[in-house]
């Protein structure tokens, strides 16, 4: 990936502003769209008017009638969605409920919070998002026999010990973050939901019952109904100032490409009014470093309040815990931890790169806020 990016530096490109840079993300999009897609984002689309008031996300080929079916892989009647792209806010509060099986576990914890916060926005008050996924506790309980001769994990992956079998099982088929009922309830509460544990077949909503592909008897799955308790709204805040960098390109959708001219390039976002950190369910800054792929902690965000300069309210991102480089997520718990000494938040400072000469994409700050 790095060699392909570097090979594009030799081509002169048209930029929205004069620059000595020869790098072009637009050229990368033309040469390798799949690679470029990791650094950019778009808005997922829904028909208007909605053909149904129920959402089936991560449907794969298991298409439901009278649902809006969405997945990474598109093809009528399935709509192509990237769940880490922007979700359509024009459908806020218009869905009765949602269903998903074997999908949430393929995202890291912060990404799961992003998905659940977006589901909250789309659902009406009291709407139910039904989640079925592998159970961490059930998988661990299978440990003693998982590496036995004849068992699936041993025969498929060649593991010979219980610990190795569990490591494979936890990560099987791209699993990134598993839950049990307790941990899923904790995450859901941060995203404005109450949880009701159920069997895999029976939901608290009859329309969502008996849609499961797996059961407790023949798999390690568990099921939970997430009931919308608190109203979340999503706002976008555009950068107010970029210091230590020059803009070299603007792509479709307003995605900007910047070139760092100083070691401490920073982006400042200013909020219209101060807000309590306790009302922020999730924050995300759209930005990907195009030049550095090996360091783990080069990005950081500082939550600010005028009059409280010098207060350390910094959160550092672990670049290994993301599926898409342009996501920079801070969960409710992380925001609370970082802002414990701040009376309120009225701005955010973001450090997108670590060295001069590096390139980065830049977009808005997304905030999911509890409605009054």
C-alpha positions as CSV (number, residue, x, y, z in Angstrom):
1,X,0.0,0.0,0.0
2,X,2.8,2.4,0.9
3,X,4.6,1.7,-2.4
4,X,1.5,2.4,-4.4
5,X,0.9,5.7,-2.6
6,X,4.5,6.7,-3.1
7,X,4.4,5.9,-6.8
8,X,1.7,8.5,-7.3
9,X,3.9,11.4,-6.0
10,X,5.6,11.6,-9.4
11,X,2.5,12.6,-11.3
12,X,1.6,16.3,-11.5
13,X,-2.1,16.9,-10.6
14,X,-4.5,19.7,-10.6
15,X,-5.2,21.1,-7.2
16,X,-7.7,23.6,-5.8
17,X,-4.8,25.7,-4.4
18,X,-1.3,26.3,-5.6
19,X,1.1,23.8,-4.0
20,X,4.5,22.3,-4.6
21,X,3.0,18.9,-3.8
22,X,2.7,16.3,-6.6
23,X,0.5,13.9,-4.6
24,X,-3.1,13.5,-5.5
25,X,-5.7,11.4,-3.8
26,X,-7.9,11.9,-6.8
27,X,-5.2,10.1,-8.8
28,X,-5.2,7.3,-6.3
29,X,-9.0,7.0,-6.7
30,X,-8.5,6.6,-10.4
31,X,-5.6,4.1,-10.1
32,X,-6.9,2.0,-7.2
33,X,-10.5,2.9,-6.1
34,X,-10.6,0.2,-3.4
35,X,-7.5,1.5,-1.7
36,X,-8.5,5.1,-1.9
37,X,-11.9,4.2,-0.4
38,X,-10.1,3.5,2.9
39,X,-9.2,7.2,3.2
40,X,-12.4,8.9,2.1
41,X,-16.1,8.6,3.0
42,X,-19.5,9.2,1.5
43,X,-23.1,9.4,2.7
44,X,-25.2,6.2,2.6
45,X,-28.4,6.7,0.7
46,X,-32.0,5.7,1.3
47,X,-34.9,6.0,-1.1
48,X,-37.4,8.8,-0.4
49,X,-40.1,8.0,0.4
50,X,-39.0,5.0,2.4
51,X,-40.3,1.7,0.9
52,X,-40.4,0.2,4.4
53,X,-40.1,1.3,8.1
54,X,-37.9,-1.6,9.1
55,X,-34.1,-1.7,8.6
56,X,-32.2,-4.9,8.0
57,X,-28.5,-4.0,8.2
58,X,-25.8,-6.5,7.3
59,X,-28.4,-8.6,5.5
60,X,-26.0,-10.4,3.1
61,X,-28.2,-12.6,0.9
62,X,-30.8,-13.1,3.7
63,X,-33.2,-10.5,2.3
64,X,-36.4,-9.7,4.3
65,X,-39.6,-8.6,2.6
66,X,-41.1,-5.2,3.9
67,X,-37.6,-4.2,5.2
68,X,-35.0,-1.8,3.8
69,X,-32.1,-4.3,3.3
70,X,-28.6,-2.8,3.4
71,X,-25.1,-4.4,3.2
72,X,-21.5,-3.8,2.0
73,X,-22.3,-6.1,-1.0
74,X,-25.0,-4.5,-3.1
75,X,-27.4,-5.9,-5.7
76,X,-31.2,-5.4,-6.0
77,X,-33.0,-5.3,-3.7
78,X,-30.0,-4.8,-1.3
79,X,-28.7,-1.2,-1.0
80,X,-24.9,-0.8,-0.8
81,X,-24.0,0.7,2.6
82,X,-20.7,1.2,4.4
83,X,-21.7,1.3,8.1
84,X,-18.7,3.5,8.9
85,X,-19.7,6.1,6.3
86,X,-22.2,8.9,7.1
87,X,-25.7,7.7,7.8
88,X,-28.6,9.6,6.2
89,X,-30.0,12.0,8.7
90,X,-33.1,12.8,6.6
91,X,-34.5,9.5,7.9
92,X,-34.1,10.4,11.5
93,X,-36.9,8.9,13.7
94,X,-38.6,7.3,10.7
95,X,-37.8,3.6,11.4
96,X,-40.0,1.4,13.6
97,X,-37.2,-1.1,14.2
98,X,-34.0,-2.8,12.9
99,X,-32.6,-6.2,12.7
100,X,-29.0,-7.6,12.4
101,X,-27.4,-11.0,12.8
102,X,-23.7,-11.8,12.7
103,X,-22.7,-8.2,11.8
104,X,-21.8,-6.1,14.9
105,X,-18.9,-8.4,15.9
106,X,-17.1,-7.5,12.7
107,X,-16.3,-4.0,14.1
108,X,-14.2,-2.6,16.9
109,X,-15.8,-1.2,20.0
110,X,-15.8,2.4,19.0
111,X,-17.1,1.5,15.6
112,X,-19.9,-0.5,17.2
113,X,-20.8,2.6,19.2
114,X,-20.9,4.6,16.0
115,X,-23.3,2.1,14.4
116,X,-25.6,2.0,17.5
117,X,-25.6,5.8,17.8
118,X,-26.7,6.0,14.2
119,X,-29.4,3.4,14.7
120,X,-30.6,5.5,17.6
121,X,-31.0,8.5,15.3
122,X,-32.9,6.5,12.7
123,X,-35.3,4.8,15.1
124,X,-38.5,6.4,16.6
125,X,-38.7,6.7,20.3
126,X,-39.3,3.2,21.7
127,X,-38.1,1.6,18.5
128,X,-36.2,-1.7,18.8
129,X,-32.9,-2.7,17.2
130,X,-32.6,-6.4,17.5
131,X,-29.0,-7.8,17.6
132,X,-27.9,-11.4,17.3
133,X,-24.1,-12.2,17.5
134,X,-21.7,-14.7,18.9
135,X,-21.4,-14.8,22.6
136,X,-18.0,-14.4,24.2
137,X,-19.0,-16.4,27.2
138,X,-20.4,-19.2,25.1
139,X,-17.2,-19.4,23.0
140,X,-15.1,-19.5,26.2
141,X,-17.3,-22.3,27.6
142,X,-16.5,-24.3,24.5
143,X,-12.8,-24.1,25.2
144,X,-12.1,-27.5,26.8
145,X,-13.2,-29.3,23.7
146,X,-12.5,-26.8,20.9
147,X,-9.1,-28.2,20.2
148,X,-10.1,-31.9,20.4
149,X,-9.6,-34.2,17.4
150,X,-12.5,-33.9,15.1
151,X,-13.7,-30.5,16.3
152,X,-14.2,-27.8,13.7
153,X,-11.5,-25.3,14.8
154,X,-8.9,-28.0,15.0
155,X,-9.8,-29.6,11.7
156,X,-10.1,-26.3,9.9
157,X,-7.3,-24.3,11.3
158,X,-4.9,-26.9,12.7
159,X,-4.9,-25.6,16.2
160,X,-3.8,-28.1,18.9
161,X,-4.3,-26.2,22.2
162,X,-7.4,-24.8,23.9
163,X,-5.9,-21.2,24.0
164,X,-5.1,-21.3,20.3
165,X,-8.5,-22.6,19.5
166,X,-10.1,-19.8,21.5
167,X,-8.0,-17.2,19.8
168,X,-9.1,-18.5,16.4
169,X,-12.7,-18.7,17.6
170,X,-12.8,-15.2,18.8
171,X,-11.4,-13.9,15.5
172,X,-13.0,-16.4,13.2
173,X,-14.3,-14.9,9.9
174,X,-13.2,-11.4,10.8
175,X,-14.6,-11.0,14.3
176,X,-13.1,-7.9,15.9
177,X,-15.0,-7.4,19.1
178,X,-17.3,-9.9,20.8
179,X,-19.7,-9.3,23.7
180,X,-21.8,-11.1,26.3
181,X,-25.2,-9.8,27.5
182,X,-23.6,-7.6,30.1
183,X,-21.0,-5.9,27.9
184,X,-23.5,-5.3,25.1
185,X,-25.9,-3.8,27.6
186,X,-23.2,-1.4,28.8
187,X,-22.4,-0.3,25.2
188,X,-26.0,0.1,24.3
189,X,-26.7,2.2,27.4
190,X,-24.0,4.7,26.2
191,X,-25.8,4.9,22.9
192,X,-29.3,5.6,24.4
193,X,-30.7,2.1,24.6
194,X,-32.2,-0.2,27.2
195,X,-31.6,-3.9,26.6
196,X,-33.8,-6.9,26.9
197,X,-32.1,-10.3,26.6
198,X,-34.2,-12.8,24.5
199,X,-33.9,-16.2,22.9
200,X,-32.5,-16.2,19.4
201,X,-36.0,-16.8,18.0
202,X,-38.3,-14.7,20.1
203,X,-38.2,-10.9,20.1
204,X,-40.2,-8.5,22.2
205,X,-41.5,-7.3,18.9
206,X,-43.5,-10.0,17.0
207,X,-42.5,-8.7,13.6
208,X,-38.8,-9.3,14.5
209,X,-39.3,-12.8,15.9
210,X,-38.3,-16.0,14.1
211,X,-35.9,-14.3,11.6
212,X,-32.8,-15.8,13.1
213,X,-30.4,-18.1,11.1
214,X,-28.8,-19.5,14.2
215,X,-30.0,-20.7,17.6
216,X,-28.6,-21.3,21.0
217,X,-28.7,-25.0,20.5
218,X,-26.5,-25.2,17.4
219,X,-24.2,-22.1,17.8
220,X,-22.6,-19.8,20.3
221,X,-25.1,-17.0,19.4
222,X,-27.1,-14.8,21.8
223,X,-29.8,-12.3,21.1
224,X,-30.8,-8.9,22.6
225,X,-33.5,-6.3,21.9
226,X,-32.1,-2.8,22.2
227,X,-35.0,-0.5,23.0
228,X,-34.5,3.2,22.3
229,X,-34.6,5.1,25.6
230,X,-32.9,8.4,24.9
231,X,-33.1,10.6,21.8
232,X,-29.7,11.2,20.1
233,X,-29.1,13.8,17.4
234,X,-26.1,14.0,15.1
235,X,-24.4,17.3,14.3
236,X,-21.4,18.1,12.1
237,X,-18.9,20.8,12.9
238,X,-16.6,22.0,10.1
239,X,-12.9,22.9,10.9
240,X,-12.6,26.5,12.0
241,X,-8.8,26.6,11.6
242,X,-5.9,24.4,10.3
243,X,-2.4,25.4,11.5
244,X,0.9,23.9,10.2
245,X,-0.5,22.5,7.0
246,X,-1.5,23.6,3.5
247,X,-4.6,22.4,1.6
248,X,-3.7,20.7,-1.7
249,X,-6.9,19.2,-3.0
250,X,-10.7,19.1,-2.5
251,X,-12.5,16.0,-3.6
252,X,-16.2,15.3,-4.2
253,X,-18.2,15.6,-1.0
254,X,-16.0,18.3,0.4
255,X,-13.2,15.9,1.4
256,X,-10.0,17.9,1.8
257,X,-6.4,16.7,1.3
258,X,-3.8,18.6,3.4
259,X,0.0,18.6,3.4
260,X,1.7,19.1,6.8
261,X,4.3,21.9,6.8
262,X,5.1,21.7,10.5
263,X,5.7,19.0,13.1
264,X,2.7,20.0,15.1
265,X,-0.1,20.5,12.5
266,X,-3.4,21.0,14.3
267,X,-7.0,21.3,13.4
268,X,-9.4,23.4,15.6
269,X,-13.2,22.8,15.7
270,X,-15.3,25.5,17.5
271,X,-18.7,24.7,19.0
272,X,-21.5,27.2,18.7
273,X,-22.4,26.9,22.4
274,X,-20.6,25.2,25.3
275,X,-21.9,21.7,26.1
276,X,-21.6,19.3,29.0
277,X,-19.4,16.3,28.3
278,X,-22.1,14.1,29.8
279,X,-24.4,14.9,26.9
280,X,-21.9,13.6,24.3
281,X,-22.6,10.0,23.4
282,X,-19.8,9.8,20.8
283,X,-17.4,12.0,18.8
284,X,-15.8,11.2,15.5
285,X,-13.3,13.2,13.4
286,X,-13.1,12.3,9.7
287,X,-9.4,12.2,8.9
288,X,-6.9,9.7,7.6
289,X,-3.1,9.9,7.5
290,X,-2.0,9.0,4.0
291,X,1.7,8.8,4.9
292,X,2.2,6.8,8.1
293,X,1.0,3.3,8.7
294,X,3.2,1.8,11.4
295,X,2.9,4.0,14.4
296,X,0.1,3.3,16.9
297,X,-0.5,6.6,18.7
298,X,0.3,9.5,16.5
299,X,-3.2,11.1,16.5
300,X,-4.8,12.8,19.4
301,X,-7.7,15.0,20.3
302,X,-8.0,17.6,23.0
303,X,-11.3,18.8,24.4
304,X,-11.2,22.4,25.3
305,X,-13.1,25.0,27.3
306,X,-12.4,28.8,27.1
307,X,-10.9,29.9,30.4
308,X,-9.6,26.4,31.2
309,X,-6.4,26.6,29.2
310,X,-3.7,24.2,30.4
311,X,-6.1,21.5,31.5
312,X,-5.0,18.2,30.1
313,X,-8.1,16.8,28.3
314,X,-6.4,14.7,25.7
315,X,-7.4,11.4,24.2
316,X,-4.8,9.5,22.0
317,X,-6.1,7.2,19.3
318,X,-4.9,3.6,18.9
319,X,-4.6,3.2,15.1
320,X,-4.7,-0.6,15.5
321,X,-8.3,-0.5,16.7
322,X,-10.0,0.7,13.6
323,X,-11.4,-0.9,10.4
324,X,-11.2,2.3,8.4
325,X,-8.3,4.8,8.7
326,X,-10.6,7.9,8.3
327,X,-12.5,7.1,11.6
328,X,-11.2,8.7,14.8
329,X,-13.7,7.8,17.4
330,X,-14.0,8.7,21.0
331,X,-16.7,6.9,23.0
332,X,-18.8,8.3,25.9
333,X,-16.6,6.6,28.5
334,X,-13.4,7.9,26.9
335,X,-14.8,11.5,26.7
336,X,-15.8,11.4,30.3
337,X,-12.3,10.1,31.3
338,X,-10.6,12.8,29.3
339,X,-12.8,15.8,30.4
340,X,-13.1,15.1,34.1
341,X,-11.5,18.4,34.9
342,X,-13.5,20.5,32.4
343,X,-16.7,22.4,33.3
344,X,-17.9,22.1,29.7
345,X,-16.7,21.7,26.1
346,X,-16.6,24.6,23.6
347,X,-14.0,23.4,21.2
348,X,-11.8,20.5,20.0
349,X,-8.2,20.4,18.8
350,X,-7.1,17.5,16.6
351,X,-3.6,16.4,15.8
352,X,-3.9,14.4,12.5
353,X,-0.3,13.6,11.7
354,X,3.1,13.4,13.5
355,X,5.6,14.7,11.0
356,X,6.0,17.6,8.5
357,X,5.6,16.4,4.9
358,X,2.8,14.0,5.7
359,X,-0.5,14.1,3.9
360,X,-4.0,13.7,5.5
361,X,-7.6,13.9,4.5
362,X,-9.8,16.1,6.6
363,X,-13.5,16.5,7.2
364,X,-16.0,17.4,9.9
365,X,-16.2,16.6,13.6
366,X,-19.3,14.4,14.2
367,X,-21.0,14.6,17.5
368,X,-23.9,12.5,18.8
369,X,-25.7,14.4,21.5
370,X,-28.5,13.6,23.9
371,X,-31.5,15.7,22.9
372,X,-32.9,17.9,25.7
